[in-house]
Amino acid sequence: MVTFLQSLVFGVLVGGVYALASSGLSLIFGVMRIVNLAHGGLMVAAAFLTYTIWNSTGLDPFLAIPLVCAALFALGCLLYQGVIRFAWRGGEASIILATLALAMIIEGVLALVWGAEPHNVTPSYVNSSFRLGPIVFPAVQAIGFVIACVLLGALYLLLNGTWLGRGVRAAAANPTGATLTGVRVERVNVVTYAIGVALTGAAGAIVSVLAPFMPDSGDRWIGIGLAIVVLGGMGSLAGGLAGALLFGIAETMTTTYVSTAWATAVPFVVIIAVLLVRPQGIFGRTTRRDVMAG
């Protein structure tokens, strides 16, 4: 029983970070209906930025998150104004190619600047933990989980309690109608994209402490992010949270009771099983084909 509870705790802690890691991807798709294939590369770029700040100044990596988020927010604005808005006008194929090209460019730049060897941020408490009865909570995972929850809560409040959030939700529901009511959809899009990239940056900063990373680590994270977004329901932040927790628990349970060799594959098997029963995802909505055709 203790082993099961310990695995469950690990799964929830990891799932919280996965939820933050996929939130930017889900937010951008929910509003703009584009799949940002540069997501993984941006996340790894944030990890390398966190490493550089920590290595150069000694600043705690978790305290560096506001700096990383600010830098990634600015980068998101530049990428949208310089690439995304032009590619978006060309349709789905253009935006897929553009974001894929961005991912490859980011990976190349990271390898050029930091090299191809693994990097890791190791603050003094990286191996510390605390206990609650028989259950062990690794310090860095627990802190990362709390920060992820705080940022996800802040995103929820932003979307549901501010004028910007109302504009984002209006643009996501009906861009044409939002424009007619005075919402500046183009400005909403650039801010949404930048916020999504900033959230990705926060996740990258947390991940830099949890596991080694390399320039090509973005391939893994875009795979996990897309899997979670599809499982939760495309564009649903609540579904993304549920999907991330399910993914994290499936991963840790597999490691504990099956084998570490299967830890990567089994969560995707779980996703396939869920989608066979509910193809639109956990919180996704079905759309009648005749409506889609109309």
N, C-alpha and C positions, 0 to 999 in steps of 0.2 A: 504493500500500500504506500509506503514511504517513497519507494522508487517511482511509482506512478505519479504521486503528487509532485515529486521533484521534477520529473519530466514535463508535467503539465505546467509548472511554474516557469521552467526554461522556455517552453513553447510560447507561453503568453508574453514573456519578456521579449523574445525574438520577434513574435508577431507584432508587437507594438512598434518596433523599429521598421518592420516590413510595411506596416500601415502608413507610416510617415514617408517611407521610401516610394510608395506607390501613389501617395495622395496628389503629388504634383502632376503625375501622368493622368490620373483620373480627372482632376480639375480641368486641365487643358482640354481633354477630350470632351468633358461634359459641356463646356462652354463653346469651344471652337470646332468640335467634331473632327479633330485631327489626332493622329497617333504620333506622338513625339518620339521618334526613334533615337534622337540624341540624348534621351533621358539618362541612360546608363553612363554614357561618356561624361555628361555634366556632373553626375553624382561622383564619379571617380575623380574628376577635376577638383571638386570640392574637397575630397579626401586628401589629395595632394596639396591643396592650398592649406588645409588644416595642418598637415605634416610640416609644411614650410614655416608656418607661423609658430608652431610648437618648437620646432628644431632651432629656429632663429632667435626667438624671444623667450622661450620657456613658458609661454602662456598656456594655461590648462586648455586642452582641446575642447572641452565643453564650454568654457568661458569664451572661446574663440568663435562659437557658433554665430553670434550676432554679426561679427565681422565677415564671416563666410557668407551668411545670408545676404548681407548688404552687397557684397561683391557679386554674388550670383544673381541678385535682383537686377543690378546694373547690366550684367552680361545678358540676362534674359531680355531686357529692353533693347539692347543693341542687336541681338540675334533676331528679334521680331522685326525691328525696323529695317534691318539690312537684308534679311533672308526670308523669314517666315511669311510676311505679308505679301511679298511678291510671288512666292511659290504657291501660297494659298489660293491666289487668283487662278492658278493653272489647274486646279482640281486636285482630287485625291492622289493621283499618280505623282503629280509634281511635288506635293508636300511630303509624300513618302520618300521620294528620291532626295529631296532637299535635306530632310532630317537625317536620313541615312548617310548622306555625304558629310553633314555636320559631325555625326558620330565618328566617322572615319578620320576626319580632320582633327577632331579633339584627341583621339587616340594617338595619332601621329605626333601632335604637338607635345602631349604628355610624355611620350617615349623620348622625344628629342630633348626635352628640358630635364626630366628626372631619370631617364634611363629605363630599361626594361626589367630591372630587378625588383623583387617585392619590397614594399615599404610598409611600415607599421608605426603607429603612434603609441608610445608606451609610457604613460604617466606613472608616477611612483605607486599608485594604488591599483595598477592594472591587474594584479593577482590577488587583490583583497576581496573579502566577502564578509557577509554577516549572516547570522542564523535567526530564524523564527521557529523555535522548537527544533524539529529534526530537519527542517527545510533550509537549504543553503541558497542565498541570493548573491551572486557575483556582483561586486560593486559597480563595475562599468556597465554591465547589462541593466542593472536596476536604475542607474542614473540615466542611461540612454532611453529606457522605457518611460521614465517620468518626464523627461524633456519632450519625447515624442508625443505623449499624452497632452502636455501643456500646449504644444504647437498645434496639434489637431483640434484641441478645444478652442484655441484662438482663431483658427480657420473657421470653425463652426460659428463662432460669435461674429466674425467678420461677414460671413455670408448671410447670416440671419438677423443681424442687429445693426447694420450700417447701410447708408445710402449706396455705397459702393457695392455691398453685397446684394442689395435689391437690383442694382443695375446688372450685376453678373448673372443673377438668376433670371432676370428678364431676357437678357441676351441669349442665355442658354435655352430658354423655352421657346422664344420666337424673336429672332433678330430683327425681322421687318417690323413687327408690332412694337418692339422696344424702340426702334428708331422713330416711329411715328409718335411715340409718347415722350420723346425728348431725350432718350438715352443715347449717348454718343458711343455706339457699339465699337467703333475702331479703337477708341481710348480704353474701353472695357477689355477688349481683346489683348491689347499690349500689357495692361496691368495684370490681367489673368495669367498671361504667359509668364510674365516676370515673377509673379507670386509662385506659380508652379515650379519655376526653376529655383527660386529661393528655398522652397520647401525641400526640393531635391538636394540643394546644397546643405541644408541642416542634416538631412539623412546621411549624406556623404561624410560630414564631420563626425557623426556618431559612429558610423561604420569604420572610420579610420582607426578607431580605438578597439573595435571588436574583432577585427580580422585583418590579415595582411592584404594588400591590394597592389595591383599592377596596372599599367596603361590599358591592357585589354580586359580588365575586370568588368568593364561596362557591359560586355556581352552577357555576363551572368545576371547583372542587375536589371537589364532591360527585359530579359526572359522572365525573371521573377515578377517584375512590375506588371508586365502584360498579363501573366498568368493570374495574378491577384485581381487586376482590374476586370478581366473577363469573368473570373469566378464570382466576384461581388456584383457584377452588373455594370456594363460600360457607362462611365460617367457618374456612378453612384458612390459618393464618399462613404456613406454608411455601409454599403455593400463592400467597398474596399477594405474597411476596418474588419468586418466579419470575415472576409476572404483571407486577409493577412493573418488573423488569429488562427483560422483553420489551417492555413499553410504552415505557420510556425509550429503549431501543435503536432501536425502530421509529421513534420520534419524531425522534431525531437523524439517523438514516440518511435519513429522508425529507427533512429540512432540507438535508442535504448533497448528496444525489443527485437529488432531485426538485425541490422548491420549498418555501419557508417557508409558502406559501399552503396546502399540503397537509399540513403538519406536524401539524395537529390531527386531520384526517380519517383519514389512513392508519393510525395505530395502532388506531383503532376498526375499520377494515377487517380488520386482522390479528386482532383479537379475534374478530370474526364468523367468520373463516376457521377459527380454532382451535376455536371452539365448534361449528361444523358437524361437525368430526371428533370432538370430545370435549365433548358438551353439558354435562356436569357440571363442566367446568373442568379445569385441569391436575392438581390434587391432589384434586378433588372425588370423592365416592363416589356410585355409582349406587344407587338404591333401587327394588326391584321394585314395580310398580304394585299387585300383589295384596297385598304386604306393607303398602303405604301404605293401601290400602283397609281392610285388617284393623285 
